[in-house]
């Protein structure tokens, strides 16, 4: 059997498992991403002659694959959210974005400087890469299918889904800052960075997302021509058209396409909140997301099996564990003080800051832009270890934690109804 044939056969098997495993693992303390990851480790340890998954040698291909995976997951997250955007209804989200994310970047960067002895540019890059939570690997703590009621999402699932939907795009300004420090140095770049990379590109992403989402929503649901009223045709692949259109047009306008895709999805949902076509779009996107996730995590497992963590030191592992066990939980908790979430909900929201495919994308992108004074192998080792540790830690604890939280919430509702 030739290697291309073997790769195609394994890709097909992984796709089949992506369809079968969700039903088999439902309500078990074992997440799909963890199964894919372990499967990748085992697969690449077997004497099959598979090509080595080298993210440095195949940087460009990996950048685009992870980019598409994140884009699809952002569309799915936006379509699934049931709450109308607002200062009060999204209060926990704004707190996580405005407080927890900057604190996480600062904490990781400080740890990289103090523990690893990295230069500022590399430390800031690691903070940017590991700051965004992941909408791809967080299916166990994300909201489910679109529902009619706006209050259908509990605070934990809503906060984690909406946070992941937006902070994947908001990490870009920090990545650009790290690139500027590495390339330019000094502080002369700060003014242009603040005006262009922070202000203009975020605003452009939001505005483009609103406009494109509104236009597509009108086309899907309210077009006067039956042939153009796509909600009548029930074609799920239209979600991909919306994803790529929003991303491409926004990037052409030099805005943040990640932000635009998520905003587009939320806007399409608002045009006809309770329409069944939202479920069709979301269902199709979710299937594509599961497919990409299976393939990428098999490759990540193969990277580990092939010795990709050889450059990892105990100090690098310590930084990754500090993020997962201290920096994110503490910053997440502080951001929610006097917020709408209850004490137990705050704990869960703070702990489940899952790292994943978004981190892999940002690292591949940044390494194509500048030299950060640290060997790429070491940057990859620390990032990959953190993602793997997150998949294992959060994959084992997500189902029990959410089951327990749901039971406590249901018990409180029953007690309240009795009184």
C-alpha positions in Angstrom: 0.0 0.0 0.0 1.4 3.4 -0.9 1.6 6.2 1.6 -1.1 8.4 -0.1 -3.5 5.5 -0.1 -2.8 4.8 3.6 -3.3 8.5 4.4 -6.6 8.6 2.6 -7.8 5.4 4.3 -6.9 6.8 7.7 -8.6 10.1 6.9 -11.7 8.2 6.0 -11.6 6.2 9.2 -11.1 9.3 11.2 -14.1 10.9 9.5 -16.2 7.9 10.2 -15.2 7.9 13.9 -16.1 11.7 14.0 -19.7 10.6 13.1 -19.9 7.6 15.4 -18.0 8.6 18.6 -20.3 11.5 19.8 -23.1 9.0 20.5 -20.8 6.5 22.1 -19.2 9.0 24.4 -22.3 10.9 25.4 -22.4 11.6 29.1 -19.0 9.9 29.7 -16.0 11.5 31.3 -14.0 11.3 28.0 -14.2 14.0 25.4 -14.0 13.6 21.6 -10.8 15.7 21.3 -9.1 13.5 23.9 -9.9 10.4 22.0 -8.6 11.9 18.7 -5.4 13.0 20.4 -4.7 9.6 22.0 -5.6 8.0 18.7 -3.1 10.1 16.9 -0.3 9.2 19.4 -1.1 5.5 19.0 -1.4 5.7 15.2 2.0 7.4 14.6 3.7 5.0 17.0 2.7 2.1 14.8 5.2 1.1 12.1 3.0 2.3 9.2 5.5 4.6 7.5 3.3 7.7 7.9 4.9 11.0 7.1 6.2 12.9 10.1 3.8 15.8 11.1 6.3 18.7 11.2 4.6 22.0 11.8 7.7 24.0 11.0 8.4 22.3 7.6 4.7 22.4 6.7 4.0 25.8 8.3 2.0 27.4 5.4 -0.3 24.3 5.0 -0.9 24.1 8.7 -1.7 27.8 8.9 -4.5 27.6 6.3 -5.9 24.3 7.7 -6.1 25.6 11.3 -7.5 28.9 9.9 -10.4 27.2 8.2 -11.1 25.1 11.2 -11.3 28.1 13.5 -13.5 30.0 10.9 -16.0 27.2 10.7 -16.2 26.9 14.5 -16.7 30.6 14.9 -19.7 30.5 12.5 -21.1 27.5 14.4 -20.7 29.3 17.8 -22.4 32.5 16.5 -25.4 30.6 15.1 -25.8 28.6 18.3 -26.1 31.6 20.7 -29.6 32.4 21.7 -29.2 35.7 23.6 -29.5 39.0 21.9 -26.2 41.0 22.2 -26.3 43.7 24.9 -24.3 45.2 27.7 -26.3 43.4 30.4 -27.2 40.1 28.6 -23.5 39.6 27.6 -22.0 41.1 30.8 -20.0 38.0 31.7 -18.6 37.9 28.1 -17.5 41.5 28.2 -15.8 40.9 31.6 -13.9 37.9 30.3 -12.8 39.8 27.2 -11.9 43.1 28.8 -10.3 41.8 32.0 -9.5 38.0 31.9 -7.9 38.1 28.5 -5.4 40.9 29.1 -4.6 39.5 32.5 -3.9 36.1 30.9 -1.7 37.6 28.3 0.3 39.5 30.9 0.5 36.5 33.2 1.8 34.2 30.5 4.2 36.8 29.1 5.6 37.4 32.6 6.0 33.7 33.3 7.8 33.3 30.0 10.3 36.1 30.9 10.8 35.1 34.5 10.7 31.3 34.2 11.9 30.6 30.7 14.2 33.7 30.3 12.7 34.5 26.9 13.0 37.9 25.2 10.0 40.2 25.4 8.9 39.6 21.8 8.7 35.8 22.3 7.1 36.1 25.7 4.4 38.5 24.4 3.8 36.1 21.4 3.3 33.2 23.8 0.9 35.2 25.8 -1.0 36.1 22.6 -1.0 32.5 21.3 -2.2 31.0 24.5 -4.7 33.7 25.6 -7.7 32.9 23.4 -10.0 30.1 24.5 -11.0 27.7 21.9 -14.5 27.2 20.3 -13.3 24.1 18.4 -12.4 21.9 21.4 -14.9 23.2 23.9 -18.0 21.3 22.6 -18.6 19.7 26.0 -19.0 23.2 27.6 -20.5 25.1 24.7 -24.1 25.8 24.0 -26.0 23.2 22.0 -28.4 23.5 19.1 -30.1 26.9 18.4 -33.3 27.2 20.4 -36.4 29.4 20.2 -36.1 30.9 23.7 -33.6 33.7 24.2 -33.0 32.5 27.8 -32.2 28.9 26.7 -28.5 29.3 27.3 -27.3 28.9 30.9 -24.6 31.4 32.1 -21.7 29.0 32.0 -22.2 27.6 28.5 -23.2 31.0 27.1 -20.1 32.8 28.6 -17.6 30.2 27.4 -19.1 30.0 23.9 -19.4 33.8 23.4 -15.9 34.4 24.9 -14.3 31.8 22.6 -16.2 33.3 19.6 -14.7 36.8 20.1 -11.3 36.3 21.7 -10.0 34.3 18.7 -10.2 37.5 16.8 -9.1 39.8 19.6 -5.8 38.0 20.0 -4.6 39.3 16.7 -3.6 42.8 18.0 -1.4 41.2 20.6 0.2 39.0 18.0 0.9 42.1 15.8 2.4 43.8 18.9 4.7 40.8 19.4 5.7 40.9 15.7 6.4 44.7 16.0 8.6 44.2 19.1 10.5 41.5 17.3 11.0 43.4 14.0 11.0 47.0 15.0 11.8 47.1 18.7 11.5 50.2 20.8 8.1 51.9 21.2 7.8 53.9 17.9 5.3 51.4 16.6 2.8 51.8 19.4 0.8 54.7 17.9 0.2 53.1 14.5 -0.5 49.8 16.2 -3.2 51.3 18.5 -4.9 53.2 15.7 -4.7 50.5 13.0 -4.3 47.1 14.5 -6.5 47.7 17.6 -9.0 50.4 16.7 -9.5 50.3 13.0 -9.3 46.5 12.4 -11.6 45.6 15.3 -14.2 48.2 14.3 -13.9 47.1 10.6 -14.4 43.5 11.7 -17.6 44.3 13.7 -19.0 46.6 11.1 -18.4 44.2 8.2 -19.9 41.4 10.2 -23.0 43.4 10.9 -23.5 44.5 7.3 -22.7 41.1 5.7 -24.8 39.3 8.3 -27.8 41.6 7.8 -27.6 41.4 4.0 -27.3 37.6 4.1 -30.0 37.3 6.6 -32.4 39.4 4.5 -31.5 37.2 1.5 -31.9 33.9 3.3 -35.2 34.7 5.0 -36.9 37.7 3.3 -36.0 37.8 -0.3 -39.0 38.5 -2.6 -37.8 36.0 -5.1 -38.4 32.4 -4.1 -35.2 31.2 -5.8 -33.2 33.6 -3.6 -34.9 32.9 -0.3 -32.4 30.2 0.6 -34.1 29.3 3.9 -36.8 27.6 1.8 -34.2 25.3 0.1 -32.7 24.1 3.4 -29.1 23.9 2.1 -26.7 23.7 5.0 -23.6 24.4 2.9 -24.7 28.0 2.6 -23.1 28.4 6.1 -19.7 27.9 4.5 -20.6 30.5 1.9 -21.4 33.0 4.6 -18.2 32.1 6.5 -15.8 32.6 3.6 -17.6 35.6 2.2 -17.5 37.4 5.6 -13.9 36.5 6.2 -12.6 37.3 2.7 -14.4 40.7 2.3 -13.4 41.8 5.8 -9.7 40.8 5.2 -9.8 42.7 1.9 -10.9 45.8 4.0 -8.0 45.1 6.4 -10.4 44.2 9.3 -10.3 41.2 11.5 -12.0 38.4 9.6 -12.4 36.2 12.7 -14.4 38.9 14.4 -16.5 39.4 11.3 -17.4 35.7 10.9 -18.6 35.5 14.5 -20.6 38.8 14.2 -22.0 37.7 10.8 -23.3 34.4 12.4 -24.9 36.2 15.3 -26.5 38.8 13.0 -27.9 36.1 10.7 -29.4 34.4 13.7 -31.0 37.6 14.9 -32.8 38.2 11.5 -35.0 35.2 12.2 -34.3 34.0 15.7 -36.5 31.0 15.8 -36.4 29.9 12.2 -35.5 26.2 11.7 -33.0 27.1 9.0 -30.7 28.3 11.8 -30.5 24.6 12.9 -29.8 23.4 9.4 -26.9 25.9 9.0 -25.6 25.1 12.5 -25.8 21.4 11.9 -23.8 21.5 8.7 -21.1 23.7 10.3 -20.9 21.4 13.3 -20.3 18.4 11.1 -17.5 20.1 9.2 -16.0 21.3 12.4 -15.9 17.7 13.8 -14.2 16.5 10.7 -11.4 19.1 10.8 -11.0 18.6 14.5 -10.5 14.9 14.1 -7.9 15.3 11.5 -6.0 18.1 13.3 -5.9 16.3 16.6 -4.7 13.1 15.0 -1.8 15.2 13.6 -1.2 16.8 17.0 -1.0 13.3 18.5 1.4 12.3 15.8 3.5 15.4 16.5 3.8 14.3 20.1 4.5 10.6 19.1 7.2 11.8 16.7 9.1 13.6 19.4 7.7 17.1 18.9 8.0 17.8 22.6 11.7 17.0 22.7 12.5 20.7 23.0 10.2 21.0 26.0 11.9 21.7 29.3 10.4 21.4 32.8 10.3 25.2 32.8 8.3 25.3 29.6 5.9 22.7 31.0 5.6 24.7 34.2 4.5 27.8 32.2 1.8 25.8 30.4 0.5 24.3 33.7 0.6 27.8 35.3 -1.7 29.0 32.6 -4.2 26.2 33.0 -4.1 25.9 36.8 -3.4 29.4 38.0 -3.3 32.2 35.5 -6.6 31.5 33.7 -8.6 30.5 36.8 -7.5 33.5 38.8 -7.9 36.0 36.0 -11.3 34.5 35.0 -12.5 34.6 38.7 -11.3 38.2 39.2 -13.1 39.3 35.9 -16.4 38.1 37.3 -16.4 39.7 40.7 -19.9 41.2 41.2 -21.0 39.8 37.9 -24.2 37.9 37.0 -22.7 34.4 37.4 -23.1 32.7 40.7 -20.1 31.4 42.8 -20.1 27.8 41.4 -20.7 29.1 37.8 -17.7 31.5 38.2 -15.5 28.5 39.2 -16.5 26.6 36.1 -16.2 29.5 33.7 -12.8 30.4 35.2 -11.4 26.8 35.0 -12.6 25.9 31.5 -10.4 28.2 29.5 -9.7 25.6 26.9 -6.7 26.0 24.6 -6.7 24.5 21.2 -6.7 25.0 17.4 -6.7 28.8 17.7 -3.4 28.7 19.5 -1.9 26.5 16.8 -3.1 28.9 14.1 -1.6 32.0 15.7 1.7 30.4 16.3 2.0 29.2 12.7 1.0 32.7 11.5 3.4 34.6 13.7 6.4 32.3 12.9 5.9 33.3 9.2 6.2 37.0 10.1 9.3 37.4 12.3 12.1 35.8 14.2 11.3 36.0 17.9 14.7 35.1 19.3 13.6 31.7 20.5 14.0 28.5 18.4 10.7 27.6 16.7 11.0 24.1 18.1 10.8 25.5 21.6 7.9 27.7 20.9 6.1 24.8 19.4 6.9 22.5 22.3 5.5 24.8 24.9 2.4 25.6 22.9 1.7 22.0 21.9 2.3 20.8 25.5 -0.2 23.4 26.8 -2.8 22.4 24.2 -2.3 18.7 24.9 -2.5 19.3 28.7 -5.7 21.3 28.2 -7.3 18.6 26.0 -6.5 16.0 28.7 -7.4 18.0 31.8 -10.5 19.6 30.4 -11.5 16.6 28.4 -11.7 14.4 31.6 -13.3 17.0 33.8 -15.8 18.7 31.4 -18.6 16.2 31.5 -18.6 15.5 35.3 -18.4 19.3 36.0 -21.2 20.2 33.7 -23.4 17.3 34.9 -22.9 18.3 38.5 -23.6 22.0 37.7 -26.7 21.1 35.8 -27.9 18.9 38.7 -27.3 21.8 41.2 -29.2 24.2 39.0 -32.1 21.9 38.4 -32.3 21.2 42.2 -32.3 25.0 42.9 -35.2 25.5 40.4 -37.2 22.7 42.0 -36.7 24.1 45.5 -37.7 27.6 44.2 -40.9 26.2 42.6 -41.8 24.4 45.8 -41.7 27.6 47.7 
